[in-house]
Amino acid sequence: MAEMKIIRYSDQHYDNPIAIVGFPGIGLVGSILTSFVIRALDMEVVAAVTSPDFPPYTLIHNGNPYPPIRVYGCRRENTTEDCGDLIIVTSEIALRPEQHYSLNATLMGLFKELGISSVIALEGMPQFEDNTKIFACGSSPSSREMIDSLGLTVMEEGLVRGLTGVMLYEAFYSGMDVIAMLCPANPALPDPRSAARILEPLSKLMPELRIDAEPLYKEAEEIENKIRQQQEYGYGVAPKDVQQLYG
């Protein structure tokens, strides 16, 4: 497996930053919400992760080409002891399971360089009729205290997959505070409506995230309308058409 490396685009200093990590998963919840926040707050690219093993494509942002895994940053005016400036790690690529360990080690090294000691990882979980609560679990006592302050339901038993799962148990013995936020979402399609629901607890931590989520709800309506149109014409759900909404 080829080595992952960090590309730095900025030497900007951040005060007591907190990181939010969002990658593709169930309902694409993490990548949808992080991309939305990045656009809303006009965050700058400060770093990226690249590897010859990643899918060969570049993302064009403000006319500049970047690797598929990017790190964005912004300074906050109203920082607190528990929450300083904001760093977001996002991507649209789905990694192979064995790559999660190397990516976690790479990101943890970058987080230490940036002075990050708290991480919030966003994930979707399969939604059924009776599970509408956003669950969360933490790697440390202090992270579990933060879960209570955000008004989330603590996951006492369960399974957390992918990069978020690796981050949780690695952080458990390394001493970093990692919170996994698990939002019920449609497992078959992109679910911007579920992604929008995560803004409410996050805004309790950062008032800047009290962002109008109407664009996400409109995207959800577009997806649902496409599905209804396909079903009316007898074609069933057309995942390819729906996925075009997200590139």
C-alpha positions as CSV (number, residue, x, y, z in Angstrom):
1,M,0.0,0.0,0.0
2,A,1.4,3.4,-1.0
3,E,2.2,6.0,1.7
4,M,-0.2,8.8,2.3
5,K,1.2,12.3,2.5
6,I,0.1,15.7,3.7
7,I,0.2,18.7,1.4
8,R,0.1,22.1,3.2
9,Y,-1.3,25.1,1.5
10,S,-1.3,27.6,4.4
11,D,0.7,28.3,7.5
12,Q,-2.2,30.0,9.2
13,H,-2.2,29.6,13.0
14,Y,-5.4,28.4,14.6
15,D,-6.3,28.8,18.3
16,N,-7.5,25.7,20.2
17,P,-9.1,24.3,17.0
18,I,-11.7,21.7,16.9
19,A,-12.0,19.4,13.9
20,I,-15.1,18.1,12.1
21,V,-14.6,15.1,9.9
22,G,-17.1,14.1,7.2
23,F,-16.6,11.3,4.7
24,P,-19.0,9.3,2.4
25,G,-21.1,6.8,4.3
26,I,-24.7,5.9,4.8
27,G,-26.8,8.7,3.2
28,L,-23.5,10.6,2.4
29,V,-24.4,12.5,5.6
30,G,-20.8,13.4,6.5
31,S,-19.7,14.6,3.1
32,I,-22.9,16.5,2.4
33,L,-22.9,18.5,5.6
34,T,-19.2,19.3,5.7
35,S,-19.3,20.5,2.1
36,F,-22.4,22.7,2.9
37,V,-20.7,24.2,6.0
38,I,-17.4,24.9,4.0
39,R,-19.4,26.8,1.4
40,A,-21.5,28.7,3.9
41,L,-18.5,29.8,6.0
42,D,-16.3,30.4,2.9
43,M,-13.5,28.3,4.5
44,E,-10.1,28.1,2.9
45,V,-8.1,25.0,2.0
46,V,-5.2,24.7,4.4
47,A,-4.1,21.1,3.6
48,A,-4.9,17.9,1.7
49,V,-4.1,14.2,1.9
50,T,-2.9,12.4,-1.2
51,S,-1.8,8.9,-2.2
52,P,-1.2,7.0,-5.4
53,D,-3.7,4.5,-4.1
54,F,-6.5,7.1,-4.2
55,P,-8.9,7.4,-7.2
56,P,-7.2,9.6,-9.8
57,Y,-9.3,12.8,-9.8
58,T,-9.0,16.4,-8.6
59,L,-11.6,18.7,-7.2
60,I,-11.6,22.2,-8.5
61,H,-12.4,24.8,-5.8
62,N,-12.2,28.6,-6.6
63,G,-10.5,27.6,-9.8
64,N,-7.7,25.7,-8.1
65,P,-7.2,21.9,-8.3
66,Y,-7.0,19.9,-5.0
67,P,-6.7,16.2,-4.0
68,P,-9.9,14.4,-3.1
69,I,-9.3,14.6,0.7
70,R,-9.1,18.3,1.7
71,V,-8.6,20.1,5.0
72,Y,-10.3,23.5,5.5
73,G,-9.9,26.1,8.2
74,C,-11.5,29.3,9.5
75,R,-10.9,31.6,12.5
76,R,-13.8,32.1,14.9
77,E,-14.5,35.4,16.7
78,N,-16.4,33.9,19.7
79,T,-14.1,31.1,20.7
80,T,-14.5,29.4,24.1
81,E,-12.3,27.2,26.3
82,D,-14.0,24.1,24.9
83,C,-14.2,25.2,21.3
84,G,-11.8,27.4,19.4
85,D,-11.3,27.8,15.7
86,L,-12.8,25.4,13.2
87,I,-11.1,22.8,11.0
88,I,-13.0,20.5,8.6
89,V,-11.8,17.4,6.8
90,T,-13.9,16.2,4.0
91,S,-13.9,14.1,0.9
92,E,-16.2,12.5,-1.7
93,I,-14.2,9.3,-2.2
94,A,-15.0,6.0,-0.4
95,L,-11.8,4.4,0.8
96,R,-11.1,0.7,0.9
97,P,-11.4,-0.7,4.5
98,E,-7.6,-1.3,4.8
99,Q,-6.9,2.4,4.0
100,H,-8.8,3.7,7.0
101,Y,-5.9,2.8,9.4
102,S,-3.3,4.7,7.3
103,L,-5.6,7.7,6.9
104,N,-6.4,7.8,10.6
105,A,-2.6,7.8,11.4
106,T,-2.0,10.5,8.8
107,L,-4.9,12.7,10.1
108,M,-3.9,12.3,13.7
109,G,-0.4,13.5,12.9
110,L,-1.8,16.5,11.1
111,F,-4.2,17.2,14.0
112,K,-1.3,17.3,16.4
113,E,0.6,19.7,14.2
114,L,-2.5,22.0,14.1
115,G,-3.0,21.8,17.9
116,I,-6.3,19.9,17.6
117,S,-7.3,17.8,20.6
118,S,-11.1,17.4,19.9
119,V,-12.6,15.8,16.9
120,I,-16.3,15.3,15.8
121,A,-16.8,12.6,13.2
122,L,-20.1,12.7,11.3
123,E,-21.7,9.4,10.2
124,G,-25.0,8.1,8.9
125,M,-26.8,5.1,10.3
126,P,-29.6,3.1,8.6
127,Q,-32.9,4.7,9.3
128,F,-36.0,2.7,10.2
129,E,-39.4,4.1,11.2
130,D,-38.7,4.1,14.9
131,N,-35.1,5.4,15.0
132,T,-35.1,9.2,14.4
133,K,-32.7,10.2,17.3
134,I,-29.2,11.3,16.6
135,F,-26.9,9.0,18.6
136,A,-23.3,9.7,19.7
137,C,-20.4,8.0,21.4
138,G,-17.1,9.3,22.7
139,S,-13.6,8.1,23.2
140,S,-13.1,9.8,26.6
141,P,-15.0,11.0,29.7
142,S,-14.7,14.6,28.5
143,S,-16.0,13.8,25.1
144,R,-19.0,12.0,26.7
145,E,-19.7,15.1,28.8
146,M,-19.8,17.1,25.6
147,I,-22.3,14.7,24.2
148,D,-24.6,15.4,27.1
149,S,-24.2,19.2,26.6
150,L,-25.2,18.8,22.9
151,G,-28.4,17.0,23.9
152,L,-27.6,13.8,22.0
153,T,-28.5,10.2,22.9
154,V,-25.5,8.2,24.1
155,M,-24.9,5.0,22.3
156,E,-24.2,2.4,25.0
157,E,-23.8,-0.6,22.7
158,G,-23.3,-0.9,19.0
159,L,-20.9,-1.0,16.1
160,V,-19.3,2.0,14.4
161,R,-17.7,1.3,11.1
162,G,-15.0,2.8,8.8
163,L,-12.7,5.7,9.5
164,T,-14.9,6.9,12.4
165,G,-14.7,3.5,14.2
166,V,-10.9,3.4,13.8
167,M,-10.6,7.0,15.1
168,L,-12.7,6.2,18.2
169,Y,-10.6,3.2,19.4
170,E,-7.3,4.8,18.5
171,A,-8.2,7.9,20.4
172,F,-9.4,5.9,23.4
173,Y,-5.8,5.0,24.3
174,S,-4.0,7.9,22.8
175,G,-5.9,10.5,24.9
176,M,-7.6,12.5,22.1
177,D,-11.3,13.4,22.5
178,V,-13.3,12.0,19.6
179,I,-17.1,12.2,19.3
180,A,-19.0,10.2,16.7
181,M,-22.3,11.6,15.8
182,L,-24.6,9.0,14.1
183,C,-27.6,10.4,12.3
184,P,-30.3,8.1,10.9
185,A,-30.4,8.3,7.1
186,N,-31.6,6.6,3.9
187,P,-29.1,3.9,3.3
188,A,-29.9,3.7,-0.5
189,L,-29.7,7.3,-1.5
190,P,-28.0,10.7,-0.6
191,D,-29.9,12.1,2.3
192,P,-29.3,15.9,2.6
193,R,-32.4,16.2,4.9
194,S,-30.7,14.0,7.5
195,A,-27.4,15.9,7.1
196,A,-29.3,19.1,7.9
197,R,-30.5,17.7,11.2
198,I,-26.9,17.6,12.5
199,L,-26.6,21.4,12.3
200,E,-28.8,21.8,15.4
201,P,-26.5,20.0,17.9
202,L,-23.4,21.4,16.3
203,S,-24.7,25.0,16.6
204,K,-24.9,24.5,20.3
205,L,-21.1,24.2,20.2
206,M,-20.5,26.8,17.5
207,P,-23.1,29.5,17.0
208,E,-21.6,30.1,13.5
209,L,-23.3,26.9,12.5
210,R,-26.8,28.3,12.9
211,I,-26.9,28.3,9.1
212,D,-30.1,28.3,7.0
213,A,-30.4,24.7,5.9
214,E,-33.0,25.5,3.3
215,P,-30.7,24.5,0.4
216,L,-30.2,21.1,1.9
217,Y,-34.0,20.6,2.2
218,K,-34.4,21.7,-1.5
219,E,-31.9,19.1,-2.5
220,A,-33.8,16.5,-0.6
221,E,-37.0,17.5,-2.4
222,E,-35.2,17.2,-5.8
223,I,-34.1,13.7,-5.0
224,E,-37.6,12.7,-3.8
225,N,-39.2,14.2,-6.9
226,K,-36.8,12.3,-9.2
227,I,-37.7,9.1,-7.4
228,R,-41.4,9.7,-7.7
229,Q,-41.1,10.5,-11.4
230,Q,-39.2,7.3,-12.0
231,Q,-41.7,5.3,-10.0
232,E,-44.7,6.9,-11.9
233,Y,-43.2,5.8,-15.2
234,G,-42.6,2.3,-13.9
235,Y,-38.8,2.5,-13.9
236,G,-38.4,2.2,-10.2
237,V,-35.6,4.2,-8.4
238,A,-32.8,5.4,-10.7
239,P,-29.8,5.7,-8.5
240,K,-27.6,6.9,-11.3
241,D,-29.8,9.9,-12.0
242,V,-30.0,10.7,-8.3
243,Q,-26.2,10.4,-7.8
244,Q,-25.7,13.0,-10.5
245,L,-26.9,15.6,-8.0
246,Y,-23.7,15.0,-6.1
247,G,-21.3,14.8,-9.1
